[in-house]
Amino acid sequence: MTILTNVELVMLTGGLRQGAAQIRWIEREMGIKAPRKVDGHPMITWEQVNGKPAERRRTEPRWKNAL
């Protein structure tokens, strides 16, 4: 799993450079709740970015009933 660099985050978010703004963009546009790195920027992987939108925006838990 490869974590995006700060330069890649700027390109992904359309030029946003501030970590808080990048986190808001990622949550709003991609539906990913990203944790913060030590420097305040979001910590997401390329697997999350390239994942299927249905997997990223899942709102209900996938519980199974015990038999």
Phi and psi in radians as a Rosetta constraint file:
Dihedral C 1 N 2 CA 2 C 2 CIRCULARHARMONIC -1.885 0.35
Dihedral N 2 CA 2 C 2 N 3 CIRCULARHARMONIC 2.153 0.35
Dihedral C 2 N 3 CA 3 C 3 CIRCULARHARMONIC -1.474 0.35
Dihedral N 3 CA 3 C 3 N 4 CIRCULARHARMONIC 2.407 0.35
Dihedral C 3 N 4 CA 4 C 4 CIRCULARHARMONIC -1.129 0.35
Dihedral N 4 CA 4 C 4 N 5 CIRCULARHARMONIC 2.461 0.35
Dihedral C 4 N 5 CA 5 C 5 CIRCULARHARMONIC -1.396 0.35
Dihedral N 5 CA 5 C 5 N 6 CIRCULARHARMONIC 2.960 0.35
Dihedral C 5 N 6 CA 6 C 6 CIRCULARHARMONIC -1.101 0.35
Dihedral N 6 CA 6 C 6 N 7 CIRCULARHARMONIC -0.617 0.35
Dihedral C 6 N 7 CA 7 C 7 CIRCULARHARMONIC -1.155 0.35
Dihedral N 7 CA 7 C 7 N 8 CIRCULARHARMONIC -0.753 0.35
Dihedral C 7 N 8 CA 8 C 8 CIRCULARHARMONIC -1.140 0.35
Dihedral N 8 CA 8 C 8 N 9 CIRCULARHARMONIC -0.621 0.35
Dihedral C 8 N 9 CA 9 C 9 CIRCULARHARMONIC -1.116 0.35
Dihedral N 9 CA 9 C 9 N 10 CIRCULARHARMONIC -0.682 0.35
Dihedral C 9 N 10 CA 10 C 10 CIRCULARHARMONIC -1.095 0.35
Dihedral N 10 CA 10 C 10 N 11 CIRCULARHARMONIC -0.758 0.35
Dihedral C 10 N 11 CA 11 C 11 CIRCULARHARMONIC -1.159 0.35
Dihedral N 11 CA 11 C 11 N 12 CIRCULARHARMONIC -0.721 0.35
Dihedral C 11 N 12 CA 12 C 12 CIRCULARHARMONIC -1.119 0.35
Dihedral N 12 CA 12 C 12 N 13 CIRCULARHARMONIC -0.710 0.35
Dihedral C 12 N 13 CA 13 C 13 CIRCULARHARMONIC -1.600 0.35
Dihedral N 13 CA 13 C 13 N 14 CIRCULARHARMONIC 0.210 0.35
Dihedral C 13 N 14 CA 14 C 14 CIRCULARHARMONIC 1.328 0.35
Dihedral N 14 CA 14 C 14 N 15 CIRCULARHARMONIC 0.511 0.35
Dihedral C 14 N 15 CA 15 C 15 CIRCULARHARMONIC 1.795 0.35
Dihedral N 15 CA 15 C 15 N 16 CIRCULARHARMONIC -0.009 0.35
Dihedral C 15 N 16 CA 16 C 16 CIRCULARHARMONIC -1.218 0.35
Dihedral N 16 CA 16 C 16 N 17 CIRCULARHARMONIC 2.290 0.35
Dihedral C 16 N 17 CA 17 C 17 CIRCULARHARMONIC -1.903 0.35
Dihedral N 17 CA 17 C 17 N 18 CIRCULARHARMONIC -0.404 0.35
Dihedral C 17 N 18 CA 18 C 18 CIRCULARHARMONIC -1.445 0.35
Dihedral N 18 CA 18 C 18 N 19 CIRCULARHARMONIC 2.346 0.35
Dihedral C 18 N 19 CA 19 C 19 CIRCULARHARMONIC -1.001 0.35
Dihedral N 19 CA 19 C 19 N 20 CIRCULARHARMONIC -0.756 0.35
Dihedral C 19 N 20 CA 20 C 20 CIRCULARHARMONIC -1.113 0.35
Dihedral N 20 CA 20 C 20 N 21 CIRCULARHARMONIC -0.705 0.35
Dihedral C 20 N 21 CA 21 C 21 CIRCULARHARMONIC -1.165 0.35
Dihedral N 21 CA 21 C 21 N 22 CIRCULARHARMONIC -0.670 0.35
Dihedral C 21 N 22 CA 22 C 22 CIRCULARHARMONIC -1.120 0.35
Dihedral N 22 CA 22 C 22 N 23 CIRCULARHARMONIC -0.728 0.35
Dihedral C 22 N 23 CA 23 C 23 CIRCULARHARMONIC -1.100 0.35
Dihedral N 23 CA 23 C 23 N 24 CIRCULARHARMONIC -0.769 0.35
Dihedral C 23 N 24 CA 24 C 24 CIRCULARHARMONIC -1.065 0.35
Dihedral N 24 CA 24 C 24 N 25 CIRCULARHARMONIC -0.746 0.35
Dihedral C 24 N 25 CA 25 C 25 CIRCULARHARMONIC -1.102 0.35
Dihedral N 25 CA 25 C 25 N 26 CIRCULARHARMONIC -0.794 0.35
Dihedral C 25 N 26 CA 26 C 26 CIRCULARHARMONIC -1.106 0.35
Dihedral N 26 CA 26 C 26 N 27 CIRCULARHARMONIC -0.729 0.35
Dihedral C 26 N 27 CA 27 C 27 CIRCULARHARMONIC -1.159 0.35
Dihedral N 27 CA 27 C 27 N 28 CIRCULARHARMONIC -0.748 0.35
Dihedral C 27 N 28 CA 28 C 28 CIRCULARHARMONIC -1.265 0.35
Dihedral N 28 CA 28 C 28 N 29 CIRCULARHARMONIC -0.824 0.35
Dihedral C 28 N 29 CA 29 C 29 CIRCULARHARMONIC -1.509 0.35
Dihedral N 29 CA 29 C 29 N 30 CIRCULARHARMONIC -0.543 0.35
Dihedral C 29 N 30 CA 30 C 30 CIRCULARHARMONIC -1.967 0.35
Dihedral N 30 CA 30 C 30 N 31 CIRCULARHARMONIC -0.259 0.35
Dihedral C 30 N 31 CA 31 C 31 CIRCULARHARMONIC 1.275 0.35
Dihedral N 31 CA 31 C 31 N 32 CIRCULARHARMONIC 0.412 0.35
Dihedral C 31 N 32 CA 32 C 32 CIRCULARHARMONIC -1.851 0.35
Dihedral N 32 CA 32 C 32 N 33 CIRCULARHARMONIC 2.217 0.35
Dihedral C 32 N 33 CA 33 C 33 CIRCULARHARMONIC -1.559 0.35
Dihedral N 33 CA 33 C 33 N 34 CIRCULARHARMONIC 1.694 0.35
Dihedral C 33 N 34 CA 34 C 34 CIRCULARHARMONIC -1.628 0.35
Dihedral N 34 CA 34 C 34 N 35 CIRCULARHARMONIC 2.300 0.35
Dihedral C 34 N 35 CA 35 C 35 CIRCULARHARMONIC -1.248 0.35
Dihedral N 35 CA 35 C 35 N 36 CIRCULARHARMONIC 2.856 0.35
Dihedral C 35 N 36 CA 36 C 36 CIRCULARHARMONIC -1.653 0.35
Dihedral N 36 CA 36 C 36 N 37 CIRCULARHARMONIC 2.481 0.35
Dihedral C 36 N 37 CA 37 C 37 CIRCULARHARMONIC -1.385 0.35
Dihedral N 37 CA 37 C 37 N 38 CIRCULARHARMONIC 3.044 0.35
Dihedral C 37 N 38 CA 38 C 38 CIRCULARHARMONIC -1.033 0.35
Dihedral N 38 CA 38 C 38 N 39 CIRCULARHARMONIC -0.587 0.35
Dihedral C 38 N 39 CA 39 C 39 CIRCULARHARMONIC -1.457 0.35
Dihedral N 39 CA 39 C 39 N 40 CIRCULARHARMONIC 0.030 0.35
Dihedral C 39 N 40 CA 40 C 40 CIRCULARHARMONIC 1.669 0.35
Dihedral N 40 CA 40 C 40 N 41 CIRCULARHARMONIC -0.137 0.35
Dihedral C 40 N 41 CA 41 C 41 CIRCULARHARMONIC -1.457 0.35
Dihedral N 41 CA 41 C 41 N 42 CIRCULARHARMONIC 2.728 0.35
Dihedral C 41 N 42 CA 42 C 42 CIRCULARHARMONIC -1.199 0.35
Dihedral N 42 CA 42 C 42 N 43 CIRCULARHARMONIC 2.642 0.35
Dihedral C 42 N 43 CA 43 C 43 CIRCULARHARMONIC -2.002 0.35
Dihedral N 43 CA 43 C 43 N 44 CIRCULARHARMONIC 1.744 0.35
Dihedral C 43 N 44 CA 44 C 44 CIRCULARHARMONIC -2.287 0.35
Dihedral N 44 CA 44 C 44 N 45 CIRCULARHARMONIC 2.761 0.35
Dihedral C 44 N 45 CA 45 C 45 CIRCULARHARMONIC -1.850 0.35
Dihedral N 45 CA 45 C 45 N 46 CIRCULARHARMONIC 2.862 0.35
Dihedral C 45 N 46 CA 46 C 46 CIRCULARHARMONIC -1.129 0.35
Dihedral N 46 CA 46 C 46 N 47 CIRCULARHARMONIC -0.520 0.35
Dihedral C 46 N 47 CA 47 C 47 CIRCULARHARMONIC -1.090 0.35
Dihedral N 47 CA 47 C 47 N 48 CIRCULARHARMONIC -0.681 0.35
Dihedral C 47 N 48 CA 48 C 48 CIRCULARHARMONIC -1.192 0.35
Dihedral N 48 CA 48 C 48 N 49 CIRCULARHARMONIC -0.729 0.35
Dihedral C 48 N 49 CA 49 C 49 CIRCULARHARMONIC -1.128 0.35
Dihedral N 49 CA 49 C 49 N 50 CIRCULARHARMONIC -0.754 0.35
Dihedral C 49 N 50 CA 50 C 50 CIRCULARHARMONIC -1.555 0.35
Dihedral N 50 CA 50 C 50 N 51 CIRCULARHARMONIC -0.003 0.35
Dihedral C 50 N 51 CA 51 C 51 CIRCULARHARMONIC -1.166 0.35
Dihedral N 51 CA 51 C 51 N 52 CIRCULARHARMONIC 2.892 0.35
Dihedral C 51 N 52 CA 52 C 52 CIRCULARHARMONIC -1.191 0.35
Dihedral N 52 CA 52 C 52 N 53 CIRCULARHARMONIC 2.441 0.35
Dihedral C 52 N 53 CA 53 C 53 CIRCULARHARMONIC -0.996 0.35
Dihedral N 53 CA 53 C 53 N 54 CIRCULARHARMONIC -0.632 0.35
Dihedral C 53 N 54 CA 54 C 54 CIRCULARHARMONIC -1.110 0.35
Dihedral N 54 CA 54 C 54 N 55 CIRCULARHARMONIC -0.593 0.35
Dihedral C 54 N 55 CA 55 C 55 CIRCULARHARMONIC -1.291 0.35
Dihedral N 55 CA 55 C 55 N 56 CIRCULARHARMONIC -0.610 0.35
Dihedral C 55 N 56 CA 56 C 56 CIRCULARHARMONIC -1.289 0.35
Dihedral N 56 CA 56 C 56 N 57 CIRCULARHARMONIC -0.632 0.35
Dihedral C 56 N 57 CA 57 C 57 CIRCULARHARMONIC -1.735 0.35
Dihedral N 57 CA 57 C 57 N 58 CIRCULARHARMONIC 0.364 0.35
Dihedral C 57 N 58 CA 58 C 58 CIRCULARHARMONIC -1.116 0.35
Dihedral N 58 CA 58 C 58 N 59 CIRCULARHARMONIC 2.207 0.35
Dihedral C 58 N 59 CA 59 C 59 CIRCULARHARMONIC -1.898 0.35
Dihedral N 59 CA 59 C 59 N 60 CIRCULARHARMONIC -0.390 0.35
Dihedral C 59 N 60 CA 60 C 60 CIRCULARHARMONIC -1.839 0.35
Dihedral N 60 CA 60 C 60 N 61 CIRCULARHARMONIC 2.467 0.35
Dihedral C 60 N 61 CA 61 C 61 CIRCULARHARMONIC -1.190 0.35
Dihedral N 61 CA 61 C 61 N 62 CIRCULARHARMONIC 2.632 0.35
Dihedral C 61 N 62 CA 62 C 62 CIRCULARHARMONIC -1.687 0.35
Dihedral N 62 CA 62 C 62 N 63 CIRCULARHARMONIC 1.284 0.35
Dihedral C 62 N 63 CA 63 C 63 CIRCULARHARMONIC -1.544 0.35
Dihedral N 63 CA 63 C 63 N 64 CIRCULARHARMONIC 2.609 0.35
Dihedral C 63 N 64 CA 64 C 64 CIRCULARHARMONIC -2.096 0.35
Dihedral N 64 CA 64 C 64 N 65 CIRCULARHARMONIC 2.500 0.35
Dihedral C 64 N 65 CA 65 C 65 CIRCULARHARMONIC -1.287 0.35
Dihedral N 65 CA 65 C 65 N 66 CIRCULARHARMONIC 2.382 0.35
Dihedral C 65 N 66 CA 66 C 66 CIRCULARHARMONIC -1.381 0.35
Dihedral N 66 CA 66 C 66 N 67 CIRCULARHARMONIC 2.418 0.35
